[in-house]
Amino acid sequence: MGADINTQASDKASALYEASKNGHEKIVEFLLSQGADANKTNKDGFLPIHVASKKGYYEIVKMLLPVTSRTRIKRSGISPLHLAAERNHDDVLEELIDAGFDVNATLSFERSRLYEDRRTSVLYFAVFNNNVYSTELLLEAGADPNVDLINPLLISIRHGCLKTMKLLLDYGANINAYIASHPTTFPATVMFSMKYLVLLKYLMDMESKHNFTIINGNIKYSVLSISFWVSTVFCEMVSTPEMSRWAGPIIDVLLDYVGNVQLCSRLKEQIDSYEDWSNIKVKAEPPRPLAHLCRIKIRIVIEKNRLSLIDTLPLPRRLIRYLQYDSTQ
């Protein structure tokens, strides 16, 4: 009488699980031909397809796909997609997507709480790893960029990755994203991008209607998609030791997108503390140049959704570049 092919060890790992974990393709093929059950979990609730995806064993994943129960996978609280994305196994991720796995599958509460940031989506893993290819793959397959407690858009900004940020915004990421557990009086996207002026400028370039004033430490700023009221918070934030060296460049960028403003005394003091920032103070003094005010008005009239069409207008190239905030020659 032969041994039971589905016998499990003390950790509940079956022979098929162990072969899948160790990348033994021939053994996996043999065990499956002998009727090995691909739906037996180990003590942690992982199936053979989970561990093969985690390890990046593409051929084994392909063998396990037709014999693995999607119901059992869902019951485990984690998709093989999560594990493939976490370990940057792009080929496995692509195979799983092609096989119809849900790109919007989320971690169970029990699985999610194992991560300090309480991540849940497959997309979050890809963005967290700064994996642009996987991020684009998931978004094209229909991944929702607005599922996690901490929006993946914020992670891309923290990484300083403009390409990923553009991808997420193109696929509907919330530009007004906040962190629920750490609420601020203005979108975290703006706060995170302040250390990366290229990203801050891109966020501003996306918008066409601006109303921004800084008076007595208060900021009122509304931009089509970005609307917030900051009472002294902005001034306090840019005055911290960590941010103070960026205060001038940040204000310099923002001034390109607003009309006449009055800087509060704290910001003036901050700008005065660096000799190289003297031009920023001059730039902020009203009245602003007529050409600059006209640019703001034109962008408001064109509206954000049509800004990309500026190139098609019958205007001199120099004027088009000016409207696009393009300083290159």
C-alpha positions in Angstrom: 0.0 0.0 0.0 1.6 3.3 -1.1 2.2 6.4 1.1 -0.4 9.2 1.0 0.9 11.8 -1.5 -0.9 14.6 0.5 0.6 13.8 3.9 1.5 17.0 5.7 4.5 17.6 8.1 4.2 19.1 11.6 4.1 22.6 10.0 1.3 21.3 7.8 3.5 21.7 4.7 2.8 19.0 2.0 5.3 17.5 -0.3 3.9 19.7 -3.1 4.3 22.8 -0.9 7.9 22.0 -0.2 8.7 21.2 -3.8 7.1 24.5 -4.8 9.0 26.4 -2.2 12.3 25.0 -3.3 11.8 25.4 -7.0 11.8 21.7 -7.9 9.9 21.9 -11.2 10.2 18.2 -12.1 9.0 17.1 -8.6 6.1 19.5 -8.7 5.1 18.1 -12.2 5.4 14.5 -10.9 3.4 15.2 -7.7 0.6 16.9 -9.7 0.5 14.0 -12.1 0.0 11.7 -9.1 -3.0 13.7 -7.8 -1.3 15.9 -5.3 -3.7 18.5 -3.8 -2.6 22.0 -4.6 -5.2 23.4 -2.1 -3.6 22.3 1.1 -2.2 25.1 3.2 0.7 25.2 5.6 0.4 26.4 9.2 0.5 30.1 8.0 -2.4 29.6 5.6 -0.2 29.7 2.4 -0.9 27.5 -0.6 1.8 26.1 -2.9 1.0 28.9 -5.4 1.6 31.5 -2.7 5.1 30.3 -2.0 6.0 29.8 -5.7 4.8 33.3 -6.4 6.8 34.7 -3.5 10.0 32.9 -4.7 9.4 33.8 -8.3 9.2 30.3 -9.7 7.4 31.2 -12.9 7.1 27.6 -14.4 5.8 26.2 -11.1 3.3 29.0 -10.8 2.1 28.1 -14.4 1.7 24.4 -13.3 -0.3 25.3 -10.2 -2.6 27.8 -11.8 -5.2 25.4 -13.3 -5.3 23.2 -10.1 -5.5 25.9 -7.4 -8.9 27.0 -6.0 -9.6 30.7 -6.2 -11.9 30.3 -3.2 -9.1 28.8 -1.2 -6.8 31.7 -2.2 -9.5 34.3 -1.1 -9.9 32.5 2.2 -6.2 32.8 2.9 -6.4 36.6 3.1 -3.6 37.2 0.6 -3.3 36.9 -3.2 -0.3 35.5 -5.0 -0.3 38.9 -6.7 0.7 40.5 -3.4 3.7 38.2 -3.0 4.9 38.5 -6.5 4.6 42.3 -6.3 6.3 42.4 -2.9 9.3 40.5 -4.3 9.5 42.3 -7.7 8.8 39.1 -9.7 7.3 40.9 -12.7 7.0 37.8 -14.9 5.0 36.0 -12.3 2.9 39.1 -11.7 2.1 39.3 -15.4 1.2 35.6 -15.6 -1.2 35.9 -12.7 -2.8 38.9 -14.2 -3.2 37.2 -17.5 -4.7 34.2 -15.6 -7.5 36.5 -14.4 -6.4 37.2 -10.8 -8.1 40.2 -9.3 -5.7 43.1 -9.3 -7.9 44.8 -6.7 -7.6 41.9 -4.2 -6.8 43.3 -0.7 -5.0 41.8 2.2 -7.2 40.6 5.1 -7.2 42.6 8.3 -5.0 40.0 9.9 -2.5 40.1 7.0 -2.6 43.9 6.7 -1.8 44.6 10.3 1.5 42.7 10.0 2.7 45.8 8.1 3.3 49.0 10.0 1.7 51.1 7.2 -1.4 48.8 7.1 -1.1 48.4 3.3 -3.7 46.3 1.6 -3.5 46.6 -2.2 -1.2 44.8 -4.7 -0.5 48.2 -6.2 0.9 49.5 -3.0 3.5 46.9 -2.9 4.6 47.8 -6.5 4.8 51.5 -5.7 6.5 50.9 -2.4 9.2 49.0 -4.3 9.5 51.9 -6.8 8.8 49.3 -9.5 7.5 51.4 -12.4 6.9 48.4 -14.7 4.7 46.5 -12.2 2.9 49.7 -11.3 2.0 50.4 -14.9 1.1 46.7 -15.4 -1.4 46.8 -12.5 -2.9 50.1 -13.4 -3.5 49.0 -17.0 -5.2 45.9 -15.6 -7.6 48.1 -13.6 -6.0 48.5 -10.2 -7.6 51.1 -8.1 -5.0 53.7 -6.9 -7.2 54.9 -4.0 -7.7 51.9 -1.8 -5.0 52.0 0.9 -4.9 54.0 4.1 -1.8 55.7 2.8 -2.4 56.5 -0.8 0.3 55.0 -3.1 0.6 58.4 -4.7 2.1 59.7 -1.4 4.6 56.8 -1.5 5.6 57.7 -5.1 6.2 61.3 -4.0 8.2 60.2 -1.0 10.4 58.2 -3.4 10.7 61.3 -5.6 9.6 59.3 -8.6 8.0 61.6 -11.1 7.2 58.8 -13.5 5.2 56.7 -11.0 3.5 59.8 -9.7 2.4 60.7 -13.3 1.1 57.1 -13.8 -0.9 57.2 -10.7 -2.4 60.6 -11.4 -3.2 59.5 -15.0 -5.2 56.6 -13.6 -7.2 58.6 -11.1 -5.1 58.7 -8.0 -6.5 61.3 -5.5 -4.4 64.4 -5.8 -6.0 65.6 -2.5 -4.9 62.5 -0.6 -4.6 62.7 3.2 -3.3 60.2 5.7 -6.3 59.4 7.9 -4.1 58.4 10.9 -2.1 61.6 10.7 -4.5 64.3 9.5 -3.2 67.6 8.2 -5.1 70.8 7.2 -3.9 70.4 3.6 -3.4 67.5 1.2 -0.4 65.3 2.1 0.5 65.3 -1.6 1.6 68.9 -1.3 3.4 68.4 2.0 5.3 65.3 0.7 6.3 67.1 -2.5 7.8 70.1 -0.8 11.2 68.3 -0.6 11.0 67.5 -4.3 10.5 70.7 -6.2 10.2 69.0 -9.6 7.2 67.0 -8.2 5.7 70.1 -6.5 6.0 72.0 -9.8 4.3 69.1 -11.7 1.4 69.2 -9.3 1.1 72.9 -9.8 1.4 72.5 -13.6 -1.6 70.2 -13.6 -3.8 73.0 -12.3 -5.2 76.1 -13.9 -7.1 78.1 -11.3 -5.2 79.5 -8.4 -6.0 81.7 -5.5 -3.2 81.8 -3.0 -2.6 84.3 -0.2 -0.2 84.3 2.7 -1.2 86.9 5.3 -0.2 86.9 9.0 0.8 83.3 8.9 -2.3 82.1 7.2 -2.6 80.5 3.8 -5.6 80.3 1.6 -5.0 78.3 -1.5 -7.5 76.8 -3.9 -6.6 75.1 -7.1 -9.4 73.3 -9.0 -8.5 69.8 -7.5 -6.4 71.0 -4.6 -8.3 73.1 -2.0 -7.2 73.7 1.5 -7.0 76.2 4.3 -3.9 76.3 6.5 -3.9 78.4 9.6 -0.3 79.1 10.5 0.6 75.5 9.7 2.4 76.2 6.5 4.6 78.9 8.1 5.3 76.7 11.0 6.2 73.7 8.8 8.6 75.5 6.5 10.2 77.1 9.5 11.2 73.8 11.1 14.9 72.9 11.0 14.2 70.1 8.6 12.3 72.2 6.1 13.7 75.7 6.6 16.4 75.3 3.9 13.6 74.5 1.4 11.4 77.4 2.4 12.8 79.8 -0.2 12.7 77.4 -3.2 9.2 76.2 -2.2 7.8 79.7 -2.1 9.6 80.5 -5.3 7.8 77.6 -7.1 4.4 78.6 -5.6 4.8 82.2 -6.6 4.9 81.1 -10.3 1.3 80.0 -10.0 -0.3 82.9 -8.0 -1.1 86.6 -8.5 -0.5 89.4 -6.1 0.3 88.0 -2.6 1.4 89.4 0.8 3.9 87.2 2.5 3.5 86.9 6.3 6.2 88.3 8.6 7.5 84.8 9.4 8.1 83.9 5.8 9.8 87.3 5.1 12.1 86.7 8.0 12.8 83.2 6.7 13.6 84.5 3.2 15.8 87.3 4.7 17.9 84.7 6.5 19.4 83.6 3.2 21.2 86.1 1.0 20.6 83.9 -2.1 16.8 84.2 -1.6 16.7 88.0 -1.9 15.3 87.7 -5.4 12.4 85.6 -4.1 11.3 88.5 -1.8 11.5 90.9 -4.8 9.5 88.4 -6.9 6.7 88.3 -4.2 6.3 92.1 -4.0 3.2 93.4 -5.7 2.3 94.3 -8.3 3.3 91.2 -10.1 4.2 91.5 -13.8 1.3 91.9 -16.2 2.5 89.1 -18.4 2.5 86.7 -15.4 -1.0 87.7 -14.4 -2.1 87.2 -17.9 -0.6 83.7 -18.0 -2.6 82.8 -14.9 -5.8 84.2 -16.4 -5.3 82.4 -19.7 -4.7 79.1 -17.9 -7.9 79.6 -15.9 -9.9 80.2 -19.1 -8.4 77.2 -20.8 -9.1 75.0 -17.8 -7.0 72.1 -16.6 -8.5 69.4 -18.8 -7.5 71.3 -22.0 -4.1 72.5 -20.9 -2.4 69.7 -22.8 -3.9 71.2 -26.0 -2.0 74.5 -25.7 0.5 73.2 -28.2 -2.2 73.2 -30.8 -3.0 76.9 -30.5 -1.9 79.2 -33.3 0.5 81.0 -31.0 4.3 81.7 -31.2 6.4 78.9 -29.6 7.8 81.4 -27.1 4.4 82.2 -25.8 3.3 78.6 -25.7 6.4 77.8 -23.6 5.6 80.6 -21.3 2.0 79.4 -20.8 3.4 76.0 -20.0 5.9 77.3 -17.5 8.7 76.0 -19.8 11.8 78.0 -19.3 13.9 76.0 -21.8 14.9 77.7 -25.0 
